Amino acid sequence: MDKLKKVLSGQDSEDRGGLAEVAETSSLSWSTRVKGFAVCFGAGILCSLLGTLLLWVPRKGLYLFAVFYTFGNIASIGSTVFLMGPMKQLKKMFEPTRLIATIMVLLCFALTLCSAFWWHNKGLALIFCILQSLALTWYSLSFIPFARDAVKKCFSACLA
């Protein structure tokens, strides 16, 4: 009966898929979400710091840095899934305002790992880590209202 009321009132106009129903039924409590976020974000920071320390290891240091730094950033972005939920996170990531930033972040993640594992090119790995940091910063600024505009104005004022 409640379903019928929602449909008739226009609140439930689209047919919900099975994945959305599973996501709703397996929701976590708020305290569990915060703990999951903290653990995942902490693991991300730890991986990034460990990667930075491993940068100074002879011969394989740059590869280890690229891998740990990338996995740390992936874990940090993944930590927000605990707060928002996976579907809402994906929807927010691929909104038109941050679509290009999301694609750049994911592309930099992939290219960093490819340069470390398959191409074995230290210079490319370092360049992609730098680009990864810049893309991730731009992506993160998209969640703060008017932050990107402020950064653009700041850079244009500095260059003028």
PyMOL commands that set and color helices and strands:
alter all, ss='L'
color gray80, all
select helices_A, chain A and resi 2-9+18-25+30-54+61-84+86-93+99-117+122-141+147-159
alter helices_A, ss='H'
color red, helices_A
deselect
rebuild
show_as cartoon
